[in-house]
Amino acid sequence: MSKYSPKKKPKTMSLITFNKLFFDNEEACRNFFFNIFHPAGFVCPECGCIHYRILSTRPHVYQCKHCYHQVNLFAGTIFQNNKLPLYTLLLGIFLFVTAHNGISAEELANSIDVNRKTAQLLCRKMRYLMEIDNHCFDLQSSFLEADCFYIGGKSHNGKRGLGTDKQTFLMVLATDKENNYPNRFKTVAIESENKESVLDFFRKHINYDKDTLLNTDADGAYNIMNERLTHKSQIIDHDEDNQKLYWTHKIISNIESTIMGIYHGIAKPYIESYVHEYEWRFNHRYKGKTLMLSVSRILSYKIVMTRKNFKRLFHQSSVSAVSYTHLRAHETAANL
């Protein structure tokens, strides 16, 4: 078993390099977003004309030269109704995605000189995009590990494990070799650890066949996969040097310590978005200086989420209840 990363994480773009590109450069900031939201160039939605001009009094608005129809730079995107200066918004995105273990809304607010609610909204939008991006790609490997974990405050019912009222998550981890350092992992919030939840997760998000090896602990919920792949189930001895599920438990521990160490007082409806943030960061840990290409991809998702939308979303259900089928076309960009 390899207990260490086989390769060193590359450096991401530095803040100095970022500022050389975008600080005090309105045009560079505008072009960054324009190339994401209009990759084929400007096309008037009314007449199809490709010629436009930028309004001098409204620098975020493009006007068609033929029919004079006006299009806001952020219309139909996650940042619709944005009022932040372009550099401030772009810097906030950069600081959020390049933070090693994440960044709190309070810290981000101080870094980009906005109030806490504005920084919190920006963080929620980025986590929402990360979660959607996670759902766009399935997990595929010849070697898998699976386990459940629980996140939340002290259980009100006094129970532990399966009886807890904490949020339950199912995790599946993919490696190149059995019990080795992981490539990627995928997780989802479930109501309880049972056969139905396990089978549903594997059907929706895992590509496997009869030769795929799955390692789990002795929980009977995973026995439903016995006839579908090669399943190894055993009691885990945590004192053993070559213990199974070492990296699964290591990642679970890191998720818990990150959430508890950086973010404090998270309400249960929001926990899932923080877990998916960690998932996205881990799966993109080797992007290095190309990380902003992956950021460009998730920013291109045609989704409108305002503060009111988030209040309604978390009041009614968790983020996982949203349909992601309309975003599957972005699977082809998996290598960005």
Residue pairs with C-beta under 8 A, 6 or more apart in sequence:
1 179
1 180
1 242
1 243
1 246
2 177
2 180
2 181
3 181
3 246
4 181
5 181
6 181
7 286
9 285
9 286
9 288
10 286
10 287
10 288
10 289
11 288
11 289
12 98
12 287
12 288
12 289
12 291
13 94
13 98
13 289
13 291
13 292
15 94
18 91
18 94
21 28
22 28
22 29
22 32
22 87
22 90
22 91
23 87
24 87
25 87
26 59
26 86
26 87
29 86
29 87
29 90
30 54
30 59
30 60
30 73
30 86
32 90
33 73
33 74
33 86
33 90
33 299
34 42
34 73
35 296
36 296
36 299
36 300
37 73
37 74
37 76
37 77
37 299
37 300
39 300
41 50
42 50
42 51
42 52
42 62
42 71
43 49
43 50
44 50
44 52
44 64
44 66
44 67
44 69
44 71
45 69
45 71
46 64
46 67
46 69
47 64
47 66
47 67
47 69
49 64
49 65
49 66
49 67
51 64
51 65
51 66
52 62
52 63
52 64
52 65
52 71
53 62
53 63
53 65
54 61
54 62
54 63
55 61
55 62
55 63
55 70
60 72
60 73
60 74
60 86
61 70
61 71
61 72
61 73
62 70
62 71
62 72
62 73
63 69
63 70
63 71
64 70
64 71
72 80
74 80
74 81
74 82
76 302
76 304
77 299
77 302
77 303
77 304
78 125
78 128
78 129
78 299
78 301
78 303
78 304
78 305
79 89
79 125
80 304
80 306
81 306
82 89
84 92
84 114
84 118
88 112
88 113
88 114
89 122
91 111
91 112
92 108
92 111
92 112
92 114
92 119
92 122
93 122
93 126
93 295
93 299
94 292
95 103
95 108
95 111
95 112
96 103
96 108
96 122
96 123
96 126
97 126
97 291
97 292
97 295
98 291
101 258
101 261
101 262
101 281
102 258
102 262
102 263
102 274
102 277
102 278
102 281
103 111
103 123
103 262
104 262
104 263
105 116
105 119
105 120
105 123
106 116
106 119
108 119
108 122
108 123
109 115
109 116
109 118
109 119
109 120
112 119
121 307
121 310
124 273
124 305
124 310
125 305
126 277
127 273
127 274
127 276
127 277
128 273
128 303
128 305
128 310
128 319
129 298
129 299
129 301
129 303
130 276
130 277
130 279
130 280
130 281
130 298
131 272
131 273
131 276
131 277
131 280
131 319
131 320
132 298
132 301
132 303
132 322
132 324
132 327
133 280
133 297
133 298
133 301
133 330
134 186
134 276
134 279
134 280
134 283
135 205
135 324
135 327
136 324
136 327
136 328
136 330
136 331
137 331
137 334
138 186
138 205
138 206
138 207
139 172
139 174
139 184
139 185
139 186
139 205
139 206
139 207
140 174
140 206
140 207
140 208
141 174
141 175
141 176
141 183
141 212
142 211
142 212
142 213
143 174
143 175
143 176
143 177
143 178
143 180
143 212
143 213
143 215
144 172
144 173
144 174
144 175
144 206
144 208
144 212
144 213
144 214
144 215
144 229
145 172
145 173
145 175
145 179
145 182
145 214
145 215
145 216
145 244
145 245
145 247
145 248
146 170
146 171
146 172
146 173
146 198
146 214
146 215
146 216
146 222
146 248
147 170
147 171
147 216
147 217
147 245
147 248
147 249
147 252
148 168
148 169
148 170
148 171
148 190
148 193
148 219
148 221
149 168
149 169
149 171
149 252
149 255
149 256
150 161
150 164
150 166
150 167
150 168
150 169
151 166
151 167
151 169
151 255
151 256
151 259
151 271
151 275
152 164
152 165
152 166
152 167
152 268
152 271
153 166
155 163
155 164
155 165
155 166
156 165
157 163
157 164
157 165
159 165
162 192
162 193
167 189
167 268
167 271
167 272
168 189
168 190
168 191
168 192
168 193
169 187
169 188
169 189
169 190
169 272
169 275
170 187
170 188
170 190
170 193
170 197
170 198
170 201
171 185
171 186
171 187
171 248
171 251
171 252
172 185
172 186
172 187
172 201
172 202
172 205
172 206
173 182
173 184
173 185
173 247
173 248
173 251
174 182
174 183
174 184
174 185
174 186
175 181
175 182
175 183
175 247
176 183
178 213
178 215
179 215
179 242
179 244
179 245
179 246
179 247
180 247
181 247
182 247
182 248
182 251
184 282
184 283
185 248
185 251
185 279
185 282
185 283
186 205
186 206
186 279
187 275
187 276
187 279
188 201
188 205
188 320
189 271
189 272
189 275
189 318
189 320
190 197
190 201
191 197
193 219
193 221
194 221
195 220
195 221
195 223
195 224
197 221
198 221
198 222
198 224
198 225
199 224
199 225
202 208
202 225
202 228
208 214
208 228
208 229
209 229
210 228
210 229
210 230
211 229
211 230
212 229
212 230
213 229
213 230
213 232
214 222
214 225
214 229
214 230
214 231
214 232
215 232
215 244
215 245
216 222
216 231
216 232
216 233
216 245
217 233
217 234
217 235
217 236
217 244
217 245
218 233
218 234
218 235
218 236
219 233
222 231
222 233
223 231
223 233
225 231
232 244
234 244
236 243
236 244
236 245
236 249
237 243
238 249
251 282
254 278
255 275
255 278
258 278
259 266
259 271
259 274
259 275
259 278
263 274
266 274
269 314
269 315
269 318
270 314
272 318
272 319
272 320
273 319
276 319
284 291
284 294
287 293
287 294
290 336
293 336
294 336
296 336
297 330
297 333
297 336
300 330
301 327
301 330
305 313
313 319
313 322
